[in-house]
Amino acid sequence: MKRIKIGLLPKVLIAIALGIGCSFFFPHWLVRVFLTFNSIFSNFLGLFIPLLIIGLIAPGITELGKGAGKLLLITVGIAYLSTIMAGFFSYGICSWTYSSMLGDAVAKLGGIDMSGGLTPYFTIEMPAFMTVTTALVVAFLLGLTLINVEGHTLKDALVDFREVVFGVIRNVIIPLLPLFIFGIFLQMGAEGKVGPVLGMFIKIILIIFAMHVTFLVFQFCIAGAIARKNPFKALVTMLPAYVTALGTQSSAATIPVTLGQAKKNGVNEDVADFVIPLCATVHLSCSILKIVACAFAISLSMGMDISLGTYAGFILMLGITMVAAPGVPGGAIMAALGLLSSMLGFDANMQGLMIALYIAMDSFGTAGNVTGDGAIALIVDSIKRRSDARKALITE
């Protein structure tokens, strides 16, 4: 008989439901068993995050530097600008809406205090061999310097190391995430804070979906103005890519559909063939929008710093780090964990809430990313056409 495969999102939703349900009848000694697992798993995450940053960012930067010249710089620049604009847009909307929309939930929570009276039976310390900031600096130095190195030995070693990191994410972290999230909601249920948290989750999801739609319209209005095309017609043309991404939860798996729809929008074949696969890696505007919105909500409920100064640095760094998001469901939030910890002060339990919130909307973020890739393709194609026209005039 065929084995039924359950995706990560259904597993997370099942884990949340089971965690809440079991909190009503599990004795405290059994809850502490799961808290012990969560303590060990969170320490493992702390150990692994610096390795994840080096293993994903360094080879990603190295590969971006391979001979595509001016067109690559233009595409990456536009993708980064779009990504951080989405982050600041999300921050602005959250600052405007969250205090009023989430006020009751935040008041009832009084801060998501995960300490309670329940503690793990024991924990295993796994100190990281370097800080997150050090890992980021090392990754950038390796990636940027190796671009101009002739040899391939270290580059190939970094690519192999990236596969090791992917393997740990796919075979260890992703399979254990539902159990980790189960433990978090089990503890929250035992502390009587599940209702306010779930109420907050539902409101956040509705706000983020509205922001996705608004930002996609904004992207295509900009692209339409530059390319002199009807933005709404162009957006409708990209909808098959949006729907495909909803099902696959992967930008890479949606590339063939995104390519076809971009070409239907009049993008030159050579430009589309270059821009769309590249943007599947470097353009994650709707993903950063979600991460900022979820982080803001948790920071607000914890009474932490939500000032623009704090979030501006986080957004600018996150825009770079997101380039490293691996091609697995929830990959973007994995790549962001280090910055959530080092720049916003999120502990393991808060990161667990972030993961649960993010994965609950993972397919919508991926769909928004690939649809936005079509807008970037229109802009890059327009810039290239004008550049070619100027060169033709000069040669004449």
PyMOL commands that set and color helices and strands:
alter all, ss='L'
color gray80, all
select helices_A, chain A and resi 8-22+28-64+69-101+103-109+132-146+153-190+194-227+231-237+239-248+255-264+269-282+285-302+308-324+331-342+348-360+362-395
alter helices_A, ss='H'
color red, helices_A
deselect
rebuild
show_as cartoon
